[in-house]
Amino acid sequence: MADVPLYVVSDYSSSERRITPSWSIAQLKTKLEPITGIPPSCQHIFLKTSSNDRIPIAASDEEAVYLQSFPLAPYAELQVVDTRPVSARPNFSSAAGVEKFELPEEEYEKKTDSVLAWKKAQKLGRFDPNAPTHEQAKIDAIAQEIEARGIAVGKRCRVGGHDTKRGEIKYVGDVKEIPGIGAWVGIQLDEPVGKNDGSVGGTRYWGEESELKRGVFVRAERVEVGDFPVLDDLDDMEEI
């Protein structure tokens, strides 16, 4: 008899396979193990027909009963159920137990088809001979922006043009915990709508530890220095 195409479905996989009717049930289970990951002794097989009936593919002597005894129809579904307890089943969706491959850095540097090799060829990033000059130019531009805006510790300001984000400049300088070169402006806001309490990554830049997040670090272009006193919510209330 000709092979019959069937859909083999399990908890771990789903694929189209050609099944030979002259196989015994035992042979079928052996061939399904590498496809489903289920040992033959733990397989319960069902044939799902076009009328949605589930016919067990089973027998007392699975070596002597052949698949041609069952109504195999092209593209019917062969369902393979794992009878093992959940705790005994392998977790194919987790990579936790898979050893991670790591290419040694010296081997990676020798490769000619890597991103690193491309960057070297294009003279990008740290391979750009002018990179230090570019970095210094950016640092100088940030410093000029700070001076032009009159940014200095102790001055009142608002952030990003938001009148509700008023505060006092507490720090101007590098913040090693934040990516990016050049100086940052640390501001203690009047209201607890910030990102931190004046510390970043374990380094304190001003004040004392507090549960109120009134601190932010921003670039100079977002800071507007001026006469921005603390807002009094009572000023907006009508007389009663």
Phi, psi and omega per residue, in radians:
M1 nan 2.597 -3.121
A2 -1.291 2.697 3.084
D3 -1.109 2.632 -3.130
V4 -2.051 2.179 3.101
P5 -1.324 2.195 3.126
L6 -2.290 2.715 3.031
Y7 -1.615 2.034 3.113
V8 -1.632 2.086 -3.052
V9 -2.168 2.308 3.046
S10 -2.491 -3.129 3.117
D11 -1.158 -0.340 -3.020
Y12 -1.907 -0.290 -3.051
S13 -2.752 2.871 3.061
S14 -2.666 2.129 -3.092
S15 -2.759 2.794 3.085
E16 -1.564 2.292 -3.120
R17 -2.361 2.618 3.083
R18 -1.668 2.142 -3.056
I19 -1.901 2.334 -3.140
T20 -1.635 2.083 -3.095
P21 -1.055 -0.384 -3.123
S22 -1.410 -0.046 3.070
W23 -1.246 2.604 2.975
S24 -1.435 2.916 3.098
I25 -1.081 -0.671 3.126
A26 -1.086 -0.722 3.107
Q27 -1.099 -0.746 3.138
L28 -1.035 -0.813 -3.119
K29 -1.085 -0.668 3.117
T30 -1.106 -0.712 -3.121
K31 -1.293 -0.424 -3.137
L32 -1.417 -0.322 -3.097
E33 -1.029 -0.874 3.140
P34 -1.214 -0.302 3.135
I35 -1.456 -0.736 -3.055
T36 -1.776 -0.360 -3.068
G37 1.395 0.219 -3.114
I38 -1.877 2.181 3.111
P39 -1.058 2.573 -3.129
P40 -0.921 -0.679 -3.096
S41 -1.214 -0.248 -3.103
C42 -1.920 0.231 -3.119
Q43 -1.704 2.299 2.879
H44 -2.011 2.075 -3.034
I45 -1.903 2.379 3.099
F46 -2.261 2.485 3.062
L47 -1.795 2.017 3.137
K48 -1.618 2.034 -3.079
T49 -1.521 3.066 3.136
S50 -1.114 -0.398 3.112
S51 -1.610 0.225 3.113
N52 1.171 0.317 3.020
D53 -1.353 2.536 3.092
R54 -1.943 1.874 -3.099
I55 -1.717 2.108 3.107
P56 -1.139 2.289 3.010
I57 -1.661 1.542 -3.037
A58 -2.707 2.772 3.111
A59 -2.865 2.784 3.122
S60 -1.174 -0.578 3.085
D61 -2.129 1.610 -3.040
E62 -1.275 -0.265 3.072
E63 -1.317 -0.473 -3.034
A64 -1.740 -0.192 -3.119
V65 -1.797 2.268 -3.043
Y66 -1.867 2.755 -3.051
L67 -1.169 -0.387 3.128
Q68 -1.148 -0.177 3.095
S69 -1.357 -0.172 -3.078
F70 -1.949 2.670 -3.086
P71 -1.324 1.214 3.115
L72 -1.210 2.209 3.113
A73 -2.199 2.483 -3.127
P74 -0.903 2.297 3.066
Y75 1.142 0.393 2.951
A76 -1.292 2.953 -3.064
E77 -1.816 2.219 3.084
L78 -1.821 1.860 -3.072
Q79 -1.631 2.207 -3.119
V80 -1.983 1.995 -3.083
V81 -1.772 2.335 3.116
D82 -1.547 2.069 -3.093
T83 -1.561 -0.037 3.123
R84 -1.217 2.618 3.021
P85 -1.023 2.619 -3.105
V86 -0.974 -0.659 -3.117
S87 -1.168 -0.344 -3.106
A88 -1.697 -0.078 -3.114
R89 -1.512 2.529 3.087
P90 -1.252 2.553 3.102
N91 -1.707 1.626 -3.081
F92 -1.315 -0.206 -3.122
S93 -1.558 -0.130 -3.133
S94 -1.858 2.383 3.112
A95 -1.781 0.195 -3.068
A96 -1.061 -0.625 -3.093
G97 -1.600 0.048 -3.120
V98 -1.586 2.233 -3.136
E99 -1.163 2.213 -3.115
K100 -1.357 2.295 3.093
F101 -1.501 2.224 3.099
E102 -2.203 2.158 3.123
L103 -1.455 2.169 3.126
P104 -0.971 2.506 -3.064
E105 -1.015 -0.676 -3.121
E106 -1.173 -0.568 3.093
E107 -1.249 -0.695 3.130
Y108 -1.078 -0.676 -3.116
E109 -1.189 -0.383 3.132
K110 -1.426 -0.320 -3.073
K111 -1.204 2.514 -3.119
T112 -1.807 -0.082 -3.106
D113 -2.042 0.476 -3.097
S114 -1.780 2.944 3.055
V115 -1.095 -0.656 3.125
L116 -1.063 -0.770 3.129
A117 -1.104 -0.682 3.132
W118 -1.138 -0.726 3.117
K119 -1.109 -0.675 3.104
K120 -1.101 -0.776 -3.111
A121 -1.134 -0.659 -3.118
Q122 -1.530 -0.081 -3.131
K123 0.989 0.932 -3.121
L124 -1.835 2.777 3.089
G125 1.006 -2.272 -3.099
R126 -1.219 -0.159 3.113
F127 -1.605 -0.043 3.073
D128 -1.372 2.057 -3.115
P129 -1.052 -0.354 -3.137
N130 -1.702 0.114 -3.071
A131 -0.973 -0.817 3.131
P132 -1.029 -0.631 3.125
T133 -1.153 -0.737 3.126
H134 -1.097 -0.741 -3.130
E135 -1.120 -0.762 -3.134
Q136 -1.130 -0.636 3.125
A137 -1.117 -0.661 3.121
K138 -1.200 -0.739 3.110
I139 -1.054 -0.753 3.140
D140 -1.138 -0.674 -3.129
A141 -1.141 -0.686 3.116
I142 -1.149 -0.733 3.129
A143 -1.091 -0.707 3.113
Q144 -1.134 -0.662 3.104
E145 -1.102 -0.729 3.120
I146 -1.079 -0.765 -3.136
E147 -1.183 -0.738 -3.112
A148 -1.122 -0.566 -3.120
R149 -1.553 -0.012 3.110
G150 1.198 0.518 -3.088
I151 -1.367 2.199 3.116
A152 -2.739 2.668 3.138
V153 -1.029 2.359 3.101
G154 1.718 -0.228 -3.114
K155 -1.485 2.611 3.077
R156 -1.433 2.649 -3.111
C157 -2.803 3.073 2.928
R158 -2.340 2.762 -2.999
V159 -1.958 2.297 3.039
G160 1.067 0.379 3.132
G161 1.312 0.092 3.132
H162 -1.537 2.048 -3.096
D163 -1.171 -0.374 3.126
T164 -1.395 -0.223 3.139
K165 -1.842 1.183 3.074
R166 -1.677 2.703 3.119
G167 -3.096 -2.897 -3.107
E168 -2.141 2.388 3.113
I169 -1.263 2.163 -3.086
K170 -1.954 -0.331 -3.058
Y171 -2.729 2.449 3.024
V172 -2.391 2.063 3.134
G173 2.785 -2.956 -3.118
D174 -1.268 2.552 3.041
V175 -2.254 1.747 -2.998
K176 -1.147 -0.361 -3.114
E177 -1.388 -0.225 -3.133
I178 -1.843 2.234 3.121
P179 -1.056 2.503 3.096
G180 2.027 2.447 -3.125
I181 -1.546 2.818 3.107
G182 1.645 2.945 -3.038
A183 -1.331 2.583 3.034
W184 -1.996 2.741 3.113
V185 -1.934 2.052 3.117
G186 -1.639 2.214 -3.053
I187 -2.215 2.342 3.007
Q188 -1.701 1.937 -3.104
L189 -1.292 2.718 3.110
D190 -1.225 -0.549 -3.135
E191 -1.944 2.655 -3.128
P192 -1.336 1.103 -3.136
V193 -2.090 0.435 -3.108
G194 -1.633 -2.798 -3.095
K195 -1.967 -0.278 -3.074
N196 -2.744 -3.066 3.132
D197 -1.937 0.425 -3.106
G198 1.758 0.043 3.102
S199 -2.207 2.617 3.117
V200 -2.384 2.214 3.070
G201 0.986 0.574 3.117
G202 1.581 -0.121 3.103
T203 -1.775 2.183 -3.131
R204 -1.658 2.249 -3.116
Y205 -1.824 -0.348 2.996
W206 -2.928 2.832 3.020
G207 1.217 -2.945 3.135
E208 -2.063 2.827 -3.128
E209 -1.007 2.357 -3.114
S210 -2.631 2.601 3.073
E211 -1.341 -0.317 3.130
L212 -1.417 2.151 -3.135
K213 -1.590 1.593 -3.131
R214 -1.916 -0.017 -3.075
G215 -1.733 2.511 3.014
V216 -2.467 2.633 3.009
F217 -2.074 2.129 -3.089
V218 -2.350 2.900 3.049
R219 -1.398 2.789 -3.036
A220 -1.030 -0.584 -3.074
E221 -1.148 -0.239 3.138
R222 -1.683 -0.004 -3.056
V223 -1.855 2.264 3.081
E224 -2.069 1.922 -3.140
V225 -1.455 2.426 3.123
G226 3.028 -2.954 -3.135
D227 -1.488 1.499 -3.127
F228 -2.099 1.422 -3.135
P229 -1.172 2.902 3.112
V230 -1.093 2.277 -3.138
L231 -1.236 2.437 3.075
D232 -1.928 1.938 -3.115
D233 -1.045 -0.428 -3.105
L234 -1.237 -0.352 -3.141
D235 -1.145 -0.442 -3.082
D236 -1.556 -0.084 -3.100
M237 -1.491 2.392 3.099
E238 -1.335 2.654 3.088
E239 -1.181 2.475 -3.135
I240 -1.813 nan nan
